[in-house]
Amino acid sequence: MLDHPTHIETPDEDAPLVTFTGNRGLDHEEALIFEIGRPDTTGVDIDAPGTSQTRLGGLERAEPIGLPGLSEPETMRHYVRLSRKNYSIDAGLYPLGSCTMKHNPRLNEKLARLEGFADIHPLQPQSTIPGALELMQELAHWLTTLTNMSAVAMSPKAGAHGELCGLMAIKSAIAARGEAATRTVVLIPQSAHGTNPASAALLGFSVRAIPAGADGVVHPDAIRAALGPDVAAIMLTNPNTCGLFERDIVEIARLVHEAGGYFYCDGANFNAIAGVARPGDFGVDAMHINLHKTFSTPHGGGGPGAGPVVLSERLAPFAPVPFLRRDGDALTLVEHTEGTQSFGRLTAFHGQMGMFTRALSYMLAHGADGVAQASRDAVLSANYVRASLRDVMTQPFGDRICMHEALFDDAWLKGTGVSTLDFAKAMIDEGYHPMTIYFPLVAHGAMLIEPTESESKASVDLFIATLRDLASSALKGERSRFINAPRTTPRRRVDETLAARKPVLRWRPAAEDV
Ligand SMILES: Cc1ncc(COP(=O)(O)O)c(C=O)c1O
């Protein structure tokens, strides 16, 4: 239960407000449900089950299970209070670079809830879901059209899963050429997202790191130096994780192809170019598209995501099952690999219908001009932030136009005693979720800001003004505003290393907690 303080001291300016209840204004302290619930309480009034013959053969639980019970109003209050501790894109600007926290339109939600899409079962006979298959086909059509690619694998559940899918297609294509034993290396730039080397390693490839140039992009010379007969593929993010467009991408693709390798493009940042440039025109062989980024479906903590992978003509035959095939008017999902070169099945079912519906809803609501406008506005917003802060914060690769996200480093904080982490924590006191920090690794003390196109100018202006105020405070030596931050949150700084290394995932009654 809550420990009430025995007396309340007048807090000094830097300390958090301590109250008798633990509540602070309308921010309620909330204990775990195990701490406030009572096993003998229930929120429902139903008859005890009639006696029935047990078939457990003596394995019945001897003791009550001890689950916490609450009345209905207590339950409501518990979960509403918890939900109010969430920060979300619906509550405020969420500048998390590389994650594209853009608005999730409510129209998407409305359409995803239509019974014909929401209530179907993956084991239902195909003949009963022609509408759902048409929807998948239409989404697939627009994904391949926007990217100028030949085919798309719809079943991957997220970007990282898409990387695995694309690399599995590449591995199969290499095996079909009889080169599985020799082509075992994947080239990956040092600025890449951690999932890139992880996906390659998971499939038994070894990784050869490519250095970025002083201007933050990969140079053809670095690729030439790394290429050889052992190279299976390159994984290159474009726009890259520094928010810069890889201007030599066509030449890099040509070099990789000439050396017999495949080109995997990490399409996490497709939202900067969708409707404006087509990855197929760069020479890409496979690319995942995070529907939760570019096409505004909700981010789902590894849960209900979707990361379709578009494939070039060379890789299309190796796509996983199931895939859609149209015969005349009839659409069917090909579920078996017989008679195909498919690398097999990646997931149990066909992909995330809810995400497909939302993504198609976004595309159709925006139209071709709207999708391109969204990309252009995302780039405009990021450059507005960059240009508005460049006189106080430093940019690691010089004063260059960026794509959809603006990257700063911590050189400007030198000598202030304030770190990137402290700066990010102080943003929380100002009501903002921090930007992505310490990623990409190629920028020291990185701060990666992605405002997205869905913020109004007024919202971005207030964000910029807040960052300018914080920056001038840091430069004036007002260190306590940073090192003691956050002061306004239910919890202050947690030991993130301890939490990651020794997570406490199970609640135990206090008596057991020794
Ligand atoms: C550049 C890049 N690649 C890959 C991923 C992985 O995508 P997902 O989180 O959908 O698995 C991310 C995610 O943020 C990313 O930013």
The ligand as a Gaussian input file, in Angstrom:
#p B3LYP/6-31G(d) Opt

LIG

0 1
 C       15.784000       2.761000     -39.457000
 C       14.951000       1.690000     -38.808000
 N       15.058000       0.410000     -39.237000
 C       14.313000      -0.571000     -38.692000
 C       13.425000      -0.318000     -37.664000
 C       12.642000      -1.451000     -37.075000
 O       11.282000      -1.304000     -37.336000
 P       10.169000      -1.929000     -36.380000
 O       10.214000      -1.144000     -35.098000
 O        8.879000      -1.738000     -37.118000
 O       10.521000      -3.375000     -36.172000
 C       13.299000       0.985000     -37.172000
 C       12.388000       1.284000     -36.051000
 O       12.342000       2.331000     -35.475000
 C       14.070000       2.025000     -37.758000
 O       13.960000       3.285000     -37.331000

